[in-house]
Amino acid sequence: MESYTRYERARIIGARALQISMGAPVLVKTPKTEPLEIALEEYDQDVIPITVKRK
């Protein structure tokens, strides 16, 4: 897993939670239903398809 700042981490998880709440497919098997909790689990398992582009 790439090392992200806390701001990048928050942005990635927030963006993914929004995607999930809008109906995007969940990328992990989980009993959780809250989009933010699912996004956190996806982040922990390093399966979120979002990257950070730095200059």
Secondary structure, DSSP 8 states (H G I E B T S, - for coil): -----HHHHHHHHHHHHHHHHTT---SS--S---HHHHHHHHHHTT---------
